[in-house]
Amino acid sequence: MLEMQEREGAVILPVRVQPRASKDEIAGEMNGALRVRLQAPAVENRANEALVDFLAQLLKTPKSAVRILSGERSRTKRIEIQIRGVTKQQIMGLMMQDA
């Protein structure tokens, strides 16, 4: 089960990133974190940028609504998604339909 938190119009969730994958996709859950596979390599911040782009596209939100709170240089990151009026269950449903 994903360890998501709701906080002041935002949802915070842990994400485990696998760079250099064959395609961008949600690959399920790993130790309470959303597992995301990305084609981008983990050099020059490209995987982080790809993660923000991918999540924003998946949730149909602007990229400015998705940001990395911690873990910029780690595979495990804390992501904040600022969406007013949307619950964490709705976000989880949107993300899991792609898995």
OpenMM code with the backbone's topology and positions (N, CA, C; nanometers):
from openmm import Vec3, app, unit

residues = "MET LEU GLU MET GLN GLU ARG GLU GLY ALA VAL ILE LEU PRO VAL ARG VAL GLN PRO ARG ALA SER LYS ASP GLU ILE ALA GLY GLU MET ASN GLY ALA LEU ARG VAL ARG LEU GLN ALA PRO ALA VAL GLU ASN ARG ALA ASN GLU ALA LEU VAL ASP PHE LEU ALA GLN LEU LEU LYS THR PRO LYS SER ALA VAL ARG ILE LEU SER GLY GLU ARG SER ARG THR LYS ARG ILE GLU ILE GLN ILE ARG GLY VAL THR LYS GLN GLN ILE MET GLY LEU MET MET GLN ASP ALA".split()
positions = [
    Vec3(0.0838, -0.1188, 0.0000),
    Vec3(0.0000, 0.0000, 0.0000),
    Vec3(0.0883, 0.1251, 0.0000),
    Vec3(0.0541, 0.2197, -0.0847),
    Vec3(0.1306, 0.3430, -0.0933),
    Vec3(0.1164, 0.4260, 0.0335),
    Vec3(0.2254, 0.4843, 0.0769),
    Vec3(0.2258, 0.5696, 0.1956),
    Vec3(0.2074, 0.7145, 0.1509),
    Vec3(0.0828, 0.7558, 0.1309),
    Vec3(0.0520, 0.8907, 0.0857),
    Vec3(0.0021, 0.9755, 0.2012),
    Vec3(0.0329, 1.1052, 0.1945),
    Vec3(-0.0135, 1.2006, 0.2959),
    Vec3(-0.0828, 1.3164, 0.2253),
    Vec3(-0.1902, 1.3657, 0.2857),
    Vec3(-0.2557, 1.4863, 0.2365),
    Vec3(-0.2129, 1.6011, 0.3259),
    Vec3(-0.1772, 1.7150, 0.2628),
    Vec3(-0.1334, 1.8301, 0.3406),
    Vec3(-0.1665, 1.9582, 0.2654),
    Vec3(-0.2548, 2.0388, 0.3186),
    Vec3(-0.2863, 2.1722, 0.2682),
    Vec3(-0.2968, 2.1796, 0.1161),
    Vec3(-0.3894, 2.1053, 0.0586),
    Vec3(-0.4110, 2.1105, -0.0851),
    Vec3(-0.3079, 2.0364, -0.1673),
    Vec3(-0.2296, 1.9507, -0.1018),
    Vec3(-0.1270, 1.8751, -0.1736),
    Vec3(-0.1253, 1.7315, -0.1234),
    Vec3(-0.0747, 1.6439, -0.2069),
    Vec3(-0.0545, 1.5049, -0.1695),
    Vec3(0.0949, 1.4768, -0.1799),
    Vec3(0.1498, 1.4122, -0.0783),
    Vec3(0.2925, 1.3780, -0.0756),
    Vec3(0.3037, 1.2262, -0.0783),
    Vec3(0.3892, 1.1769, -0.1666),
    Vec3(0.4070, 1.0328, -0.1765),
    Vec3(0.5518, 0.9978, -0.2084),
    Vec3(0.5965, 0.8820, -0.1596),
    Vec3(0.7307, 0.8354, -0.1944),
    Vec3(0.7282, 0.7691, -0.3323),
    Vec3(0.8356, 0.7902, -0.4081),
    Vec3(0.8479, 0.7323, -0.5414),
    Vec3(0.9848, 0.6674, -0.5529),
    Vec3(0.9876, 0.5466, -0.6036),
    Vec3(1.1131, 0.4750, -0.6304),
    Vec3(1.1338, 0.4760, -0.7816),
    Vec3(1.2435, 0.5375, -0.8275),
    Vec3(1.2677, 0.5573, -0.9700),
    Vec3(1.3700, 0.4569, -1.0216),
    Vec3(1.3406, 0.4005, -1.1385),
    Vec3(1.4360, 0.3160, -1.2092),
    Vec3(1.4694, 0.3852, -1.3414),
    Vec3(1.5860, 0.4491, -1.3506),
    Vec3(1.6232, 0.5159, -1.4757),
    Vec3(1.6678, 0.4153, -1.5817),
    Vec3(1.6773, 0.4637, -1.7056),
    Vec3(1.7217, 0.3842, -1.8214),
    Vec3(1.6348, 0.2603, -1.8466),
    Vec3(1.5056, 0.2740, -1.8283),
    Vec3(1.4122, 0.1644, -1.8559),
    Vec3(1.3763, 0.1656, -2.0044),
    Vec3(1.3094, 0.0623, -2.0493),
    Vec3(1.2722, 0.0548, -2.1905),
    Vec3(1.1610, 0.1534, -2.2261),
    Vec3(1.0772, 0.1897, -2.1273),
    Vec3(0.9725, 0.2894, -2.1504),
    Vec3(0.9324, 0.3529, -2.0178),
    Vec3(0.8679, 0.4685, -2.0265),
    Vec3(0.8162, 0.5363, -1.9075),
    Vec3(0.6881, 0.4669, -1.8655),
    Vec3(0.6832, 0.4233, -1.7388),
    Vec3(0.5637, 0.3545, -1.6914),
    Vec3(0.5610, 0.3466, -1.5399),
    Vec3(0.4392, 0.3262, -1.4867),
    Vec3(0.4205, 0.2941, -1.3461),
    Vec3(0.4396, 0.1438, -1.3357),
    Vec3(0.5260, 0.1003, -1.2438),
    Vec3(0.5572, -0.0425, -1.2324),
    Vec3(0.5090, -0.0994, -1.0998),
    Vec3(0.4047, -0.0408, -1.0427),
    Vec3(0.3483, -0.0933, -0.9191),
    Vec3(0.3990, -0.0213, -0.7958),
    Vec3(0.4118, -0.0985, -0.6886),
    Vec3(0.4487, -0.0446, -0.5575),
    Vec3(0.5663, -0.1250, -0.5032),
    Vec3(0.6565, -0.0562, -0.4305),
    Vec3(0.7725, -0.1217, -0.3714),
    Vec3(0.7990, -0.0599, -0.2343),
    Vec3(0.7804, -0.1385, -0.1297),
    Vec3(0.8048, -0.0924, 0.0078),
    Vec3(0.7331, 0.0378, 0.0395),
    Vec3(0.6069, 0.0505, 0.0005),
    Vec3(0.5275, 0.1690, 0.0311),
    Vec3(0.5463, 0.2847, -0.0651),
    Vec3(0.6329, 0.2688, -0.1657),
    Vec3(0.6594, 0.3757, -0.2621),
    Vec3(0.6058, 0.3363, -0.3996),
    Vec3(0.5630, 0.4356, -0.4741),
    Vec3(0.5209, 0.4142, -0.6116),
    Vec3(0.6463, 0.3870, -0.6949),
    Vec3(0.6463, 0.2794, -0.7705),
    Vec3(0.7635, 0.2442, -0.8514),
    Vec3(0.7423, 0.2962, -0.9933),
    Vec3(0.8355, 0.3801, -1.0397),
    Vec3(0.8250, 0.4420, -1.1711),
    Vec3(0.9498, 0.4082, -1.2521),
    Vec3(0.9276, 0.3571, -1.3723),
    Vec3(1.0380, 0.3271, -1.4645),
    Vec3(1.0440, 0.4398, -1.5672),
    Vec3(1.1652, 0.4946, -1.5895),
    Vec3(1.1829, 0.6066, -1.6819),
    Vec3(1.2917, 0.5755, -1.7835),
    Vec3(1.2742, 0.6210, -1.9051),
    Vec3(1.3755, 0.6025, -2.0077),
    Vec3(1.4972, 0.6912, -1.9843),
    Vec3(1.4793, 0.8037, -1.9217),
    Vec3(1.5877, 0.9007, -1.9026),
    Vec3(1.6977, 0.8445, -1.8126),
    Vec3(1.8221, 0.8784, -1.8422),
    Vec3(1.9324, 0.8363, -1.7551),
    Vec3(1.9407, 0.9249, -1.6317),
    Vec3(2.0072, 0.8751, -1.5300),
    Vec3(2.0213, 0.9506, -1.4043),
    Vec3(2.1463, 1.0389, -1.4086),
    Vec3(2.1581, 1.1193, -1.5126),
    Vec3(2.2702, 1.2134, -1.5250),
    Vec3(2.2153, 1.3514, -1.5555),
    Vec3(2.2831, 1.4523, -1.5057),
    Vec3(2.2477, 1.5926, -1.5306),
    Vec3(2.1005, 1.6227, -1.5041),
    Vec3(2.0447, 1.5605, -1.4012),
    Vec3(1.9075, 1.5879, -1.3560),
    Vec3(1.8003, 1.5444, -1.4564),
    Vec3(1.8369, 1.4676, -1.5585),
    Vec3(1.7403, 1.4308, -1.6625),
    Vec3(1.6330, 1.3358, -1.6108),
    Vec3(1.6672, 1.2429, -1.5234),
    Vec3(1.5662, 1.1511, -1.4695),
    Vec3(1.4667, 1.2264, -1.3809),
    Vec3(1.5145, 1.3230, -1.3028),
    Vec3(1.4230, 1.4023, -1.2195),
    Vec3(1.3260, 1.4819, -1.3055),
    Vec3(1.3771, 1.5446, -1.4115),
    Vec3(1.2907, 1.6211, -1.5015),
    Vec3(1.1893, 1.5292, -1.5700),
    Vec3(1.2348, 1.4118, -1.6110),
    Vec3(1.1450, 1.3160, -1.6763),
    Vec3(1.0373, 1.2684, -1.5793),
    Vec3(1.0737, 1.2499, -1.4518),
    Vec3(0.9766, 1.2072, -1.3510),
    Vec3(0.8673, 1.3120, -1.3333),
    Vec3(0.9062, 1.4372, -1.3198),
    Vec3(0.8082, 1.5452, -1.3040),
    Vec3(0.7186, 1.5536, -1.4274),
    Vec3(0.7777, 1.5474, -1.5470),
    Vec3(0.6997, 1.5517, -1.6710),
    Vec3(0.6008, 1.4353, -1.6778),
    Vec3(0.6483, 1.3159, -1.6471),
    Vec3(0.5654, 1.1951, -1.6555),
    Vec3(0.4477, 1.2013, -1.5582),
    Vec3(0.4741, 1.2380, -1.4322),
    Vec3(0.3665, 1.2444, -1.3336),
    Vec3(0.2657, 1.3541, -1.3682),
    Vec3(0.3144, 1.4693, -1.4147),
    Vec3(0.2243, 1.5782, -1.4524),
    Vec3(0.1349, 1.5360, -1.5693),
    Vec3(0.1933, 1.4690, -1.6664),
    Vec3(0.1161, 1.4220, -1.7817),
    Vec3(0.0139, 1.3171, -1.7383),
    Vec3(0.0557, 1.2247, -1.6531),
    Vec3(-0.0323, 1.1182, -1.6065),
    Vec3(-0.1517, 1.1735, -1.5296),
    Vec3(-0.1277, 1.2757, -1.4474),
    Vec3(-0.2335, 1.3342, -1.3642),
    Vec3(-0.3051, 1.4504, -1.4321),
    Vec3(-0.2616, 1.4827, -1.5555),
    Vec3(-0.3225, 1.5922, -1.6315),
    Vec3(-0.3181, 1.7234, -1.5527),
    Vec3(-0.1995, 1.7538, -1.5008),
    Vec3(-0.1774, 1.8773, -1.4252),
    Vec3(-0.0562, 1.9487, -1.4845),
    Vec3(-0.0396, 2.0769, -1.4550),
    Vec3(0.0809, 2.1450, -1.5014),
    Vec3(0.2050, 2.0919, -1.4279),
    Vec3(0.3192, 2.1010, -1.4938),
    Vec3(0.4433, 2.0541, -1.4322),
    Vec3(0.4743, 2.1299, -1.3034),
    Vec3(0.4280, 2.2539, -1.2944),
    Vec3(0.4548, 2.3336, -1.1742),
    Vec3(0.3824, 2.2786, -1.0511),
    Vec3(0.2825, 2.1911, -1.0697),
    Vec3(0.2087, 2.1325, -0.9578),
    Vec3(0.2785, 2.0097, -0.9010),
    Vec3(0.3838, 1.9630, -0.9680),
    Vec3(0.4575, 1.8440, -0.9236),
    Vec3(0.5996, 1.8865, -0.8906),
    Vec3(0.6442, 1.8552, -0.7682),
    Vec3(0.7824, 1.8886, -0.7347),
    Vec3(0.8441, 1.7835, -0.6443),
    Vec3(0.9757, 1.7750, -0.6516),
    Vec3(1.0510, 1.6795, -0.5714),
    Vec3(1.0886, 1.7489, -0.4407),
    Vec3(1.0393, 1.6952, -0.3289),
    Vec3(1.0692, 1.7534, -0.1985),
    Vec3(1.2061, 1.7089, -0.1476),
    Vec3(1.2382, 1.5824, -0.1671),
    Vec3(1.3673, 1.5307, -0.1229),
    Vec3(1.4062, 1.4111, -0.2078),
    Vec3(1.5350, 1.3811, -0.2104),
    Vec3(1.5841, 1.2660, -0.2829),
    Vec3(1.6264, 1.2955, -0.4252),
    Vec3(1.6659, 1.4198, -0.4534),
    Vec3(1.7045, 1.4567, -0.5892),
    Vec3(1.8172, 1.3690, -0.6435),
    Vec3(1.9066, 1.3225, -0.5564),
    Vec3(2.0200, 1.2406, -0.5999),
    Vec3(2.0045, 1.0947, -0.5581),
    Vec3(1.8838, 1.0550, -0.5249),
    Vec3(1.8565, 0.9193, -0.4791),
    Vec3(1.7498, 0.8561, -0.5677),
    Vec3(1.7429, 0.7248, -0.5679),
    Vec3(1.6352, 0.6581, -0.6424),
    Vec3(1.5021, 0.6742, -0.5715),
    Vec3(1.5039, 0.6862, -0.4389),
    Vec3(1.3808, 0.7045, -0.3619),
    Vec3(1.3614, 0.8534, -0.3363),
    Vec3(1.2481, 0.9057, -0.3785),
    Vec3(1.2195, 1.0492, -0.3703),
    Vec3(1.0857, 1.0725, -0.3010),
    Vec3(1.0700, 1.1894, -0.2439),
    Vec3(0.9397, 1.2326, -0.1918),
    Vec3(0.8859, 1.3364, -0.2883),
    Vec3(0.7680, 1.3107, -0.3404),
    Vec3(0.7063, 1.3964, -0.4416),
    Vec3(0.5844, 1.4654, -0.3824),
    Vec3(0.5707, 1.5937, -0.4114),
    Vec3(0.4521, 1.6696, -0.3707),
    Vec3(0.3732, 1.7050, -0.4960),
    Vec3(0.2442, 1.6734, -0.4928),
    Vec3(0.1548, 1.7062, -0.6038),
    Vec3(0.0489, 1.8009, -0.5509),
    Vec3(0.0488, 1.9231, -0.6002),
    Vec3(-0.0458, 2.0238, -0.5534),
    Vec3(-0.1681, 2.0239, -0.6425),
    Vec3(-0.2752, 1.9688, -0.5891),
    Vec3(-0.4005, 1.9646, -0.6637),
    Vec3(-0.5126, 2.0015, -0.5676),
    Vec3(-0.5750, 2.1108, -0.5915),
    Vec3(-0.6851, 2.1558, -0.5067),
    Vec3(-0.8111, 2.0750, -0.5362),
    Vec3(-0.8759, 2.0254, -0.4311),
    Vec3(-1.0033, 1.9573, -0.4465),
    Vec3(-0.9952, 1.8126, -0.4939),
    Vec3(-0.8764, 1.7552, -0.4991),
    Vec3(-0.8610, 1.6169, -0.5414),
    Vec3(-0.8058, 1.5371, -0.4241),
    Vec3(-0.8634, 1.4221, -0.3986),
    Vec3(-0.8210, 1.3408, -0.2848),
    Vec3(-0.7063, 1.2482, -0.3230),
    Vec3(-0.6422, 1.1944, -0.2214),
    Vec3(-0.5321, 1.1014, -0.2491),
    Vec3(-0.5833, 0.9729, -0.3132),
    Vec3(-0.7083, 0.9344, -0.2872),
    Vec3(-0.7639, 0.8160, -0.3518),
    Vec3(-0.7789, 0.8384, -0.5024),
    Vec3(-0.8180, 0.9581, -0.5416),
    Vec3(-0.8300, 0.9883, -0.6839),
    Vec3(-0.6930, 0.9858, -0.7518),
    Vec3(-0.5908, 1.0392, -0.6861),
    Vec3(-0.4554, 1.0370, -0.7420),
    Vec3(-0.4070, 0.8931, -0.7529),
    Vec3(-0.4299, 0.8140, -0.6500),
    Vec3(-0.3860, 0.6750, -0.6530),
    Vec3(-0.4570, 0.5999, -0.7661),
    Vec3(-0.5844, 0.6246, -0.7859),
    Vec3(-0.6574, 0.5594, -0.8932),
    Vec3(-0.6046, 0.5968, -1.0304),
    Vec3(-0.5741, 0.7256, -1.0506),
    Vec3(-0.5188, 0.7699, -1.1774),
    Vec3(-0.3834, 0.7044, -1.2044),
    Vec3(-0.3018, 0.6958, -1.1027),
    Vec3(-0.1686, 0.6383, -1.1205),
    Vec3(-0.1741, 0.4888, -1.1407),
    Vec3(-0.2611, 0.4213, -1.0684),
    Vec3(-0.2654, 0.2757, -1.0773),
    Vec3(-0.3320, 0.2261, -1.2051),
    Vec3(-0.4148, 0.3085, -1.2704),
    Vec3(-0.4761, 0.2640, -1.3947),
    Vec3(-0.3721, 0.2494, -1.5040),
    Vec3(-0.2584, 0.3186, -1.4913),
    Vec3(-0.1506, 0.3073, -1.5893),
    Vec3(-0.0616, 0.1868, -1.5628),
    Vec3(-0.0670, 0.1334, -1.4401),
    Vec3(0.0219, 0.0221, -1.4028),
    Vec3(-0.0172, -0.1064, -1.4715),
] * unit.nanometer
topology = app.Topology()
chain = topology.addChain("A")
for resn in residues:
    res = topology.addResidue(resn, chain)
    for name in ("N", "CA", "C"):
        topology.addAtom(name, app.Element.getBySymbol(name[0]), res)
